[in-house]
């Protein structure tokens, strides 16, 4: 089944993709650290589902889809669940990523909104 692929004008949002890790601190807690990451143009789509609108989100439903051009640093094999996306003052945890239609043109990332940065 063919997917409706985005056009060039739809990549109009600037996103920052980076690796997220947690390091122990002196107070026996954890500090969140982020690598420098990469900036890319993306298409951002909120996911509208009945469970999210009704407030019955189970915690593992993606809230947004991010479309990036397939390339260095944005291949699905490069993106793990340890990555986050920062966009418009919010942070999103990567849930999974795929090569759309297995064509090596676009990578689509499913992500969950973690809240304001």
C-alpha beads as a LAMMPS data file, in Angstrom:
LAMMPS data file: protein, C-alpha beads

117 atoms
116 bonds

1 atom types
1 bond types

-500.0 500.0 xlo xhi
-500.0 500.0 ylo yhi
-500.0 500.0 zlo zhi

Masses

1 110.0

Atoms # bond

1 1 1 0.000 0.000 0.000
2 1 1 1.464 3.331 -1.040
3 1 1 1.692 6.107 1.508
4 1 1 0.857 9.727 0.748
5 1 1 4.370 11.135 0.770
6 1 1 4.937 14.740 1.823
7 1 1 5.924 17.406 -0.657
8 1 1 8.959 19.662 -0.330
9 1 1 6.903 22.586 1.035
10 1 1 5.643 20.481 3.941
11 1 1 9.090 20.290 5.572
12 1 1 8.602 23.650 7.264
13 1 1 9.354 22.984 10.944
14 1 1 12.830 23.073 12.473
15 1 1 13.476 20.187 14.889
16 1 1 16.449 19.136 16.989
17 1 1 17.150 15.390 17.265
18 1 1 19.495 14.363 20.083
19 1 1 20.505 11.403 22.223
20 1 1 19.175 11.453 25.790
21 1 1 20.988 9.781 28.687
22 1 1 20.854 9.872 32.449
23 1 1 23.971 10.109 34.617
24 1 1 24.154 9.549 38.397
25 1 1 24.852 12.675 40.422
26 1 1 26.343 13.307 43.879
27 1 1 22.889 13.548 45.479
28 1 1 22.135 9.927 44.500
29 1 1 19.769 11.113 41.790
30 1 1 19.987 11.283 38.028
31 1 1 20.903 14.179 35.781
32 1 1 19.556 14.189 32.248
33 1 1 22.156 14.904 29.576
34 1 1 21.773 15.413 25.855
35 1 1 24.370 15.140 23.106
36 1 1 24.759 18.060 20.653
37 1 1 22.409 16.344 18.197
38 1 1 21.397 17.553 14.752
39 1 1 18.960 20.144 13.427
40 1 1 16.733 19.198 10.501
41 1 1 13.695 20.459 8.635
42 1 1 10.669 18.266 9.289
43 1 1 6.988 17.791 8.723
44 1 1 5.190 17.536 12.073
45 1 1 1.824 15.807 12.392
46 1 1 -0.157 15.469 15.615
47 1 1 -1.745 12.047 15.996
48 1 1 -5.465 12.311 16.510
49 1 1 -6.957 9.208 18.012
50 1 1 -10.053 8.593 20.050
51 1 1 -8.061 7.405 23.085
52 1 1 -5.985 10.599 23.193
53 1 1 -8.981 12.903 22.695
54 1 1 -10.973 11.069 25.358
55 1 1 -8.125 11.326 27.853
56 1 1 -7.608 7.566 28.013
57 1 1 -4.016 7.564 26.831
58 1 1 -2.346 4.393 28.139
59 1 1 1.080 6.015 28.213
60 1 1 2.508 4.372 25.110
61 1 1 0.438 5.939 22.357
62 1 1 2.387 8.298 20.083
63 1 1 1.181 11.876 20.101
64 1 1 3.113 13.126 17.042
65 1 1 4.692 11.938 13.808
66 1 1 7.865 13.623 12.582
67 1 1 8.862 13.195 8.942
68 1 1 12.531 13.794 8.092
69 1 1 14.500 13.324 4.927
70 1 1 16.376 10.007 4.981
71 1 1 20.117 10.637 5.318
72 1 1 23.082 10.925 7.630
73 1 1 21.834 10.807 11.207
74 1 1 18.205 10.341 10.171
75 1 1 18.172 6.756 8.930
76 1 1 15.865 4.559 11.038
77 1 1 18.873 2.509 12.188
78 1 1 20.441 5.728 13.587
79 1 1 17.400 6.676 15.672
80 1 1 16.639 4.765 18.882
81 1 1 14.227 5.024 21.787
82 1 1 17.059 6.839 23.610
83 1 1 16.606 9.842 21.316
84 1 1 14.395 12.858 21.853
85 1 1 13.126 15.509 19.480
86 1 1 12.875 19.126 20.553
87 1 1 10.401 21.251 18.652
88 1 1 8.680 24.537 19.410
89 1 1 9.623 24.539 23.103
90 1 1 8.521 20.938 23.726
91 1 1 10.383 17.644 24.056
92 1 1 9.233 14.371 22.488
93 1 1 10.505 10.851 23.267
94 1 1 11.132 8.724 20.179
95 1 1 9.065 5.553 20.194
96 1 1 10.075 4.144 16.813
97 1 1 11.186 5.133 13.333
98 1 1 10.654 3.642 9.891
99 1 1 11.871 4.051 6.325
100 1 1 8.610 5.088 4.658
101 1 1 7.672 2.618 1.914
102 1 1 11.243 1.224 2.129
103 1 1 12.347 3.806 -0.465
104 1 1 15.173 5.555 1.447
105 1 1 13.605 8.951 0.875
106 1 1 11.822 9.706 4.161
107 1 1 12.126 8.585 7.775
108 1 1 8.969 8.797 9.863
109 1 1 9.381 8.967 13.647
110 1 1 6.563 8.200 16.087
111 1 1 7.042 10.172 19.294
112 1 1 5.337 10.933 22.583
113 1 1 5.075 14.454 23.960
114 1 1 7.004 14.748 27.252
115 1 1 6.035 18.364 27.864
116 1 1 7.696 21.766 27.856
117 1 1 11.475 22.043 27.859

Bonds

1 1 1 2
2 1 2 3
3 1 3 4
4 1 4 5
5 1 5 6
6 1 6 7
7 1 7 8
8 1 8 9
9 1 9 10
10 1 10 11
11 1 11 12
12 1 12 13
13 1 13 14
14 1 14 15
15 1 15 16
16 1 16 17
17 1 17 18
18 1 18 19
19 1 19 20
20 1 20 21
21 1 21 22
22 1 22 23
23 1 23 24
24 1 24 25
25 1 25 26
26 1 26 27
27 1 27 28
28 1 28 29
29 1 29 30
30 1 30 31
31 1 31 32
32 1 32 33
33 1 33 34
34 1 34 35
35 1 35 36
36 1 36 37
37 1 37 38
38 1 38 39
39 1 39 40
40 1 40 41
41 1 41 42
42 1 42 43
43 1 43 44
44 1 44 45
45 1 45 46
46 1 46 47
47 1 47 48
48 1 48 49
49 1 49 50
50 1 50 51
51 1 51 52
52 1 52 53
53 1 53 54
54 1 54 55
55 1 55 56
56 1 56 57
57 1 57 58
58 1 58 59
59 1 59 60
60 1 60 61
61 1 61 62
62 1 62 63
63 1 63 64
64 1 64 65
65 1 65 66
66 1 66 67
67 1 67 68
68 1 68 69
69 1 69 70
70 1 70 71
71 1 71 72
72 1 72 73
73 1 73 74
74 1 74 75
75 1 75 76
76 1 76 77
77 1 77 78
78 1 78 79
79 1 79 80
80 1 80 81
81 1 81 82
82 1 82 83
83 1 83 84
84 1 84 85
85 1 85 86
86 1 86 87
87 1 87 88
88 1 88 89
89 1 89 90
90 1 90 91
91 1 91 92
92 1 92 93
93 1 93 94
94 1 94 95
95 1 95 96
96 1 96 97
97 1 97 98
98 1 98 99
99 1 99 100
100 1 100 101
101 1 101 102
102 1 102 103
103 1 103 104
104 1 104 105
105 1 105 106
106 1 106 107
107 1 107 108
108 1 108 109
109 1 109 110
110 1 110 111
111 1 111 112
112 1 112 113
113 1 113 114
114 1 114 115
115 1 115 116
116 1 116 117
